[in-house]
C-alpha cells in the first residue's frame, strides 16, 4: 500500500522563499519514489486581514505536479486574529485532512508554528513526525521565552530531527541532549541551472567597476549593514558597484531606509527590487564577487546558486556557509559582523581576476559533486524509510545517513 506523507510548511511555490523551494524539492523526490505526497501550507502572518474583513477558516486543495497542496487559512471573526486562534483553526483543518487521507507520517519544516501544530496532531494520533530546523527557529525564535518550551518539547518528541548545518544541530543538542541519537545534519541541494538561457539583466549596462553583489530578501540576519560599511570604505579606494538583487522585508523597511541614507555610496549602490528567480539568477554570471555576509543562516539557496554560476564567493563563517565554503580554496571566509574583514577580502580579490576565476571553478565543482539532488534524496529516503519502519520515537540513526554530504556519518 502506498504510504502517505504530509509535509507542513510556511510557504510553497508560487510563494517566494527558500523554505518553499526546499519543500517543493523534497516533495518531488518523495513522489518520484512512490510516496503519495501532501503539502499543507499555513503561516501566521496570513491571519492579518483588513479591518472589517471577515472569513471562515478554510482549506483549499489543488494538485501541483501530482502533489496535493492544501492551503489553510484561519478565520477572521473580529478584525484581529490572535495567534492562539490562528493555531487552533490550523490544527482543526489539519486534523480534517488527516481524517480524510489517513497520513502515515508527518514532516514539519520550521519548529515554530508548523512544528508545534504538526507534532501535536501526530502524537495524538500515534503517527511518527519528522521536524526540520531551517535556521531562524533556533537562531532567533528560541530567544523568545514563550517559544522555548514548545521548541524543546518538539525536539524531545520528534521521531527524527534534521538540520541544514552542524551549528544548528549543536545548538539543539545543548537544548535537548537526548536528540543526539535521533537527529542528523545535511545540506540542501540544488538542481543544475542553465545560465546561458537566462535573459540579459535589466541593470546590466548600468554596472561599472568591480561588481560586488548579493541576492535575497534582505533582513536583520543578512548582515547588509556591514556590507554597506565595507563597500563604502572600499569605494574610496577603487571603482566598485554594490548590487543588491532583491529588496528589504516590509517590516524592516524604515530601518533600512535610514541605513541607506547614512551610506555615501550614492550611484555605486543599485537595488533591483523583488525579481523572479529567473531574473535574479541572470545577474550572477556578471558579478565579479558574490558575497553572503549573513550573521546567521541555515543553508541558503542563494549561496548554492552563486556556486553553480561559478562566482568568486566571500562569505561569513556561519552555519552551512562556513561548512561549504573552504577558505582560500573555493572562496574566502570572514567573521560575521566585521565590515573591515569584508572590505579586506573584497580588496584582496579586486585585482586578482585569475584567483576569482579559480575560486569560481572550485565552487562550481563542489556544488555539482557534493550538493546534488541525488545525494539529498538519499539522505531523505534513508530517514523516511527508517522512521516509517519504527513504531517507537526513540530510534537509532540510519546507518547510511549523511555519509556523502559531510564525508562522515553525523548522528550527533
C-alpha positions in Angstrom: 0.0 0.0 0.0 1.3 3.5 -0.9 2.5 5.4 2.1 1.0 8.9 2.6 3.3 11.7 3.7 2.0 15.1 4.9 4.6 17.9 4.9 3.7 21.2 6.7 5.4 24.4 5.7 5.2 28.2 5.8 5.4 28.6 2.1 5.2 26.6 -1.2 5.5 27.7 -4.8 4.4 30.0 -6.2 5.3 31.6 -2.8 8.8 33.2 -3.0 11.3 31.8 -0.4 14.0 29.3 0.3 11.8 27.1 2.5 9.2 26.8 -0.2 11.8 25.8 -2.8 13.2 23.2 -0.4 9.8 21.7 0.3 9.0 21.6 -3.4 12.3 19.7 -4.0 11.6 17.2 -1.2 8.0 16.7 -2.2 9.1 15.9 -5.8 11.8 13.5 -4.6 9.3 11.6 -2.5 6.7 11.5 -5.2 9.3 10.1 -7.7 10.0 7.1 -5.4 6.3 6.2 -5.0 5.0 8.1 -1.9 1.7 9.9 -2.0 2.7 13.4 -1.0 0.6 16.1 0.6 1.8 19.6 1.4 -0.1 21.7 4.0 0.7 25.4 3.8 -0.1 27.9 6.6 1.6 31.0 8.1 0.5 33.3 10.9 1.0 36.5 9.0 -1.8 35.3 6.7 -4.2 35.9 9.7 -3.7 39.6 9.3 -6.5 40.9 7.1 -8.1 44.3 6.5 -10.2 45.7 9.3 -13.9 44.7 9.0 -12.9 41.8 6.7 -14.4 38.5 7.8 -13.9 35.0 6.6 -14.4 31.4 7.7 -11.4 29.1 8.3 -10.8 27.2 5.1 -8.6 24.7 3.3 -8.2 24.9 -0.5 -6.8 21.8 -2.1 -5.1 21.8 -5.5 -2.8 19.3 -7.3 0.6 20.5 -8.5 2.9 18.1 -10.3 0.9 15.2 -8.8 1.4 16.6 -5.3 -1.6 17.5 -3.2 -1.3 21.1 -2.0 -3.6 22.2 0.9 -3.5 25.9 1.6 -5.0 26.6 5.1 -6.4 29.9 6.2 -7.6 30.8 9.7 -10.9 32.6 10.3 -11.2 36.3 10.7 -14.0 37.0 13.1 -13.2 40.2 14.9 -10.6 42.1 12.8 -7.6 40.9 14.9 -7.0 37.2 14.9 -4.9 36.1 17.9 -2.1 33.7 17.3 -3.8 31.1 19.5 -7.0 31.4 17.5 -4.9 31.0 14.3 -3.2 27.9 15.5 -6.4 26.4 16.8 -8.0 26.9 13.3 -5.0 25.4 11.6 -5.0 22.4 13.9 -8.6 21.7 13.1 -8.1 22.0 9.4 -5.0 19.8 9.6 -7.0 17.3 11.7 -9.7 17.2 9.0 -7.1 16.5 6.3 -5.7 13.6 8.4 -9.2 12.1 8.9 -9.7 12.2 5.2 -6.4 10.9 3.9 -5.0 8.9 6.9 -1.4 10.0 6.7 1.4 7.6 7.6 3.9 10.2 8.5 4.1 14.0 9.2 7.0 16.2 8.4 7.2 19.8 9.5 9.7 22.3 8.2 10.4 25.0 10.9 9.8 24.4 14.6 7.7 27.4 15.4 4.0 27.4 14.1 4.3 24.4 11.7 6.3 22.2 14.0 4.2 22.7 17.1 0.8 22.1 15.5 2.0 19.2 13.4 3.7 17.5 16.3 0.7 17.9 18.5 -1.6 16.3 15.9 0.9 13.5 15.1 1.5 12.5 18.7 -2.2 12.5 19.5 -2.8 10.1 16.6 0.3 7.9 17.2 1.8 8.9 13.9 5.6 9.4 13.5 6.7 13.0 12.9 9.9 14.5 11.5 10.8 18.1 12.2 13.4 20.1 10.2 15.2 23.0 11.6 15.9 25.7 9.0 17.8 28.5 10.8 15.8 31.3 12.4 13.8 28.8 14.5 16.9 28.1 16.6 18.9 31.3 15.9 16.1 33.8 16.6 12.8 32.4 17.9 14.5 30.4 20.6 15.2 33.7 22.4 11.5 34.4 22.9 10.8 32.8 26.3 7.3 31.9 25.1 8.8 29.7 22.4 11.4 27.9 24.4 9.1 25.3 26.0 7.4 24.3 22.8 10.7 24.2 20.9 12.2 21.9 23.5 9.1 19.7 23.5 9.2 19.4 19.7 12.8 18.4 19.7 12.3 15.9 22.5 9.1 14.4 21.0 10.1 14.1 17.3 10.8 10.7 15.8 13.7 12.4 14.0 15.0 16.0 13.6 17.1 17.2 10.7 19.3 20.3 10.4 20.8 22.1 7.5 24.1 22.8 9.3 26.1 21.3 12.1 26.0 24.6 14.0 22.2 24.3 14.3 22.5 20.7 15.3 24.9 21.6 18.0 22.6 24.2 19.5 19.7 21.7 19.5 21.9 19.2 21.3 22.6 21.8 24.0 18.9 22.4 24.5 17.8 18.7 24.4 20.8 16.4 24.7 18.6 13.3 24.2 18.1 14.1 20.5 21.7 13.1 19.7 20.6 9.6 18.8 17.7 10.7 16.6 19.0 13.6 14.5 21.2 14.3 11.5 22.6 17.3 9.6 23.0 17.6 5.9 23.0 20.4 3.4 20.3 21.4 0.9 20.8 20.5 -2.7 20.3 22.4 -5.9 19.1 21.4 -9.4 21.6 22.4 -12.2 20.8 25.7 -13.9 21.5 26.7 -17.5 22.6 30.3 -17.0 23.1 30.7 -20.8 19.4 30.6 -21.4 18.6 33.4 -19.0 17.6 36.9 -20.2 20.0 39.8 -20.1 19.7 41.5 -16.7 17.8 44.8 -16.7 20.6 46.8 -15.0 23.4 45.2 -16.8 24.5 48.3 -18.7 24.4 50.4 -15.6 27.0 48.4 -13.6 30.7 49.5 -13.6 33.9 48.8 -11.8 34.3 45.8 -9.6 30.8 44.4 -9.3 30.0 43.0 -5.8 26.6 41.5 -5.5 24.3 39.5 -3.3 20.7 38.2 -3.7 17.7 37.6 -1.4 15.1 39.1 0.8 17.2 41.3 3.0 16.5 41.4 6.7 18.2 41.6 10.1 20.2 38.4 9.9 21.7 39.0 6.5 24.4 41.5 7.6 23.7 44.1 5.0 24.7 47.0 7.2 28.2 45.6 7.5 28.2 45.1 3.7 27.3 48.7 3.2 30.0 49.9 5.5 32.6 47.6 3.8 31.7 48.8 0.3 31.6 52.5 1.4 35.2 52.1 2.7 36.3 50.3 -0.4 34.7 52.8 -2.8 37.1 55.4 -1.5 40.0 53.4 -2.9 38.7 51.7 -6.1 35.8 51.9 -8.5 33.0 49.5 -7.4 29.3 48.8 -7.8 27.4 47.1 -4.9 24.4 45.3 -6.4 21.6 44.1 -4.2 19.4 41.8 -6.2 16.1 41.7 -4.2 14.6 44.0 -1.6 14.3 44.6 2.1 11.4 42.8 4.0 8.5 45.1 4.7 8.6 45.1 8.5 12.2 46.5 8.4 11.8 48.9 5.5 12.1 52.1 7.7 15.2 50.8 9.3 16.9 50.1 6.0 15.8 53.4 4.5 17.6 55.0 7.5 20.7 52.9 6.9 20.8 53.7 3.2 20.5 57.4 4.0 23.6 57.1 6.1 25.5 55.4 3.3 27.6 57.6 0.9 27.7 55.0 -1.9 25.2 57.1 -4.0 25.0 55.7 -7.5 27.5 53.0 -6.6 24.7 51.2 -4.9 22.0 49.6 -7.0 18.9 47.8 -5.7 16.8 45.8 -8.1 13.7 45.3 -6.0 11.9 41.9 -5.9 12.6 39.9 -9.0 11.5 36.5 -10.2 14.0 33.7 -9.5 14.9 33.6 -13.2 15.6 37.4 -13.3 17.7 37.2 -10.1 19.7 34.3 -11.4 20.5 36.2 -14.6 22.7 38.6 -12.7 25.0 36.0 -11.1 27.3 35.3 -14.1 28.0 39.1 -14.4 29.3 39.5 -10.8 33.0 39.8 -10.0 32.3 38.8 -6.4 29.3 37.3 -4.8 29.0 38.0 -1.1 26.8 36.5 1.6 27.6 38.4 4.8 25.0 36.7 7.0 25.2 36.9 10.8 23.3 33.6 11.0 21.8 31.5 8.3 20.8 27.9 7.5 21.9 26.6 4.2 20.9 29.4 1.9 19.9 28.6 -1.7 21.4 31.9 -2.7 24.9 30.5 -1.9 24.3 27.3 -3.9 23.0 29.3 -6.9 26.1 31.5 -6.9 28.3 28.5 -6.7 26.6 27.0 -9.7 27.2 30.2 -11.6 30.9 29.9 -10.9 31.1 33.1 -8.8 34.0 34.0 -6.6 32.4 34.0 -3.2 33.1 35.9 0.0 31.0 34.6 2.9 30.8 34.6 6.6 31.9 31.6 8.7 28.4 30.7 10.0 26.2 27.7 9.6 26.4 25.9 6.2 28.1 28.9 4.6 31.2 28.2 6.8 30.9 24.4 6.1 30.5 24.5 2.4 33.0 27.4 1.6 36.6 26.3 2.3 38.7 29.4 2.9 41.1 30.2 0.1 40.1 27.0 -1.8 36.6 27.8 -3.2 36.1 31.2 -1.7 37.0 33.4 1.2 35.6 33.3 4.7 35.4 36.2 7.1 33.9 36.6 10.6 30.3 37.7 10.8 29.7 41.3 11.7 33.1 42.5 10.5 33.0 45.3 7.9 36.8 45.6 8.0 37.2 41.9 7.1 34.7 42.1 4.3 36.4 45.2 2.9 39.8 43.5 3.1 38.5 40.3 1.3 37.0 42.4 -1.5 40.2 44.4 -1.9 42.3 41.3 -1.9 40.3 39.8 -4.8 39.8 43.1 -6.7 43.0 42.9 -8.8 43.2 39.1 -9.0 40.8 38.0 -11.8 42.7 34.7 -12.1 42.1 33.9 -8.4 38.5 34.9 -8.7 38.1 32.5 -11.6 39.9 29.7 -9.7 37.6 30.1 -6.7 34.6 30.1 -9.0 35.6 26.9 -10.8 36.3 25.2 -7.4 32.9 26.3 -6.0 31.1 25.1 -9.1 32.8 21.7 -8.9 31.9 21.3 -5.3 28.2 22.1 -5.7 28.0 19.8 -8.7 29.6 17.0 -6.8 28.5 17.3 -3.2 25.2 19.2 -3.2 23.3 17.3 -5.8 19.6 16.3 -5.6 20.6 12.6 -5.7 22.6 13.0 -2.5 19.9 14.9 -0.7 17.3 12.4 -1.9 19.4 9.6 -0.5 19.5 11.3 2.9 15.8 11.9 3.0 14.8 8.5 1.9 17.1 6.9 4.5 15.3 8.9 7.2 11.8 8.4 5.9 12.2 4.7 5.5 13.7 4.3 8.9 11.0 6.4 10.7 8.2 4.7 8.8 9.5 1.3 9.9 9.7 2.3 13.6 6.8 2.3 16.0 9.0 3.9 18.7 10.1 7.5 18.7 13.4 6.5 20.5 15.1 5.2 17.4 18.7 4.7 16.3 20.2 6.7 13.4 20.1 5.3 9.9 23.5 3.7 9.2 23.9 5.4 5.8 22.5 8.8 6.5 24.7 11.8 5.7 27.8 9.8 4.7 28.1 11.6 1.4 27.1 15.1 2.5 29.8 15.7 5.1 32.1 12.8 4.4 31.4 11.2 7.7 28.2 9.8 9.3 26.8 12.6 11.5 24.5 11.3 14.1 25.4 13.8 16.8 
